[in-house]
Amino acid sequence: AQTVTQSQPEMSVQEAETVTLSCTYDTSESNYYLFWYKQPPSRQMILVIRQEAYKQQNATENRFSVNFQKAAKSFSLKISDSQLGDTAMYFCAFLPPGTYKYIFGTGTRLKVLA
Amino acid sequence: NAGVTQTPKFRILKIGQSMTLQCTQDMNHNYMYWYRQDPGMGLKLIYYSVGAGITDKGEVPNGYNVSRSTTEDFPLRLELAAPSQTSVYFCASSYGSGADRRFSTDTQYFGPGTRLTVL
């Protein structure tokens, strides 16, 4: 079965510092998509970043970047210059090929400290 | 362009009552989804639809029903509410791409959620 694991239930980081959230997944597929979603206290799920498995280049969106290690099946999210507004629950999600059903991890609660 | 909207935002039901959670999207997405999120957990797929008139079960469909009569709307029906259905419900939509539109490569866009409590 395909699974997504986020091994850090909670993390905290000082404002302006850098933090990395980990995500591993299990699949036998070679082409798929990976996502990081942010869920702030408002509960709205917001896409942070998206990675296509066939692309070797790591995706970047402003202060957010990923370290995609396909052989290790690892997809970590790095947040640089952390801001108070980054405080949220972060979910890693995997989209297998030929399907439209996401597989979500259990989330990492990130708190940015002033 | 409102994206994905859900109503109501909050609801309290008594055991055995029924209700419909409404979901509408104005992005002309062909795929729509219902998830539930229990406290401290990730999202679990309840039902999904790949187009008007087509629905299918997800991971946790028991106790729910859906219909998709239009591209825009995808209501979720709870019959005989039970305390185990206390959760936050999210609707999402995405655009299916690919030659036969079965491979949705695009992002899922989520509604703001409905917090449901069954007492």
HADDOCK unambig.tbl for C-alpha pairs under 7 A between the chains (distance, minus, plus):
assign (segid A and resid 43 and name CA) (segid B and resid 112 and name CA) 6.40 0.50 0.50
assign (segid A and resid 43 and name CA) (segid B and resid 113 and name CA) 6.92 0.50 0.50
assign (segid A and resid 44 and name CA) (segid B and resid 111 and name CA) 6.70 0.50 0.50
assign (segid A and resid 44 and name CA) (segid B and resid 112 and name CA) 4.72 0.50 0.50
assign (segid A and resid 44 and name CA) (segid B and resid 113 and name CA) 6.94 0.50 0.50
assign (segid A and resid 45 and name CA) (segid B and resid 110 and name CA) 5.82 0.50 0.50
assign (segid A and resid 97 and name CA) (segid B and resid 103 and name CA) 6.64 0.50 0.50
assign (segid A and resid 98 and name CA) (segid B and resid 102 and name CA) 6.22 0.50 0.50
assign (segid A and resid 98 and name CA) (segid B and resid 103 and name CA) 4.68 0.50 0.50
assign (segid A and resid 99 and name CA) (segid B and resid 102 and name CA) 6.38 0.50 0.50
assign (segid A and resid 99 and name CA) (segid B and resid 103 and name CA) 5.32 0.50 0.50
assign (segid A and resid 99 and name CA) (segid B and resid 104 and name CA) 6.65 0.50 0.50
assign (segid A and resid 100 and name CA) (segid B and resid 103 and name CA) 6.12 0.50 0.50
assign (segid A and resid 100 and name CA) (segid B and resid 104 and name CA) 5.10 0.50 0.50
assign (segid A and resid 104 and name CA) (segid B and resid 42 and name CA) 6.06 0.50 0.50
assign (segid A and resid 104 and name CA) (segid B and resid 43 and name CA) 6.23 0.50 0.50
assign (segid A and resid 105 and name CA) (segid B and resid 42 and name CA) 5.88 0.50 0.50
assign (segid A and resid 106 and name CA) (segid B and resid 41 and name CA) 5.14 0.50 0.50
assign (segid A and resid 106 and name CA) (segid B and resid 42 and name CA) 4.25 0.50 0.50
assign (segid A and resid 107 and name CA) (segid B and resid 42 and name CA) 6.18 0.50 0.50
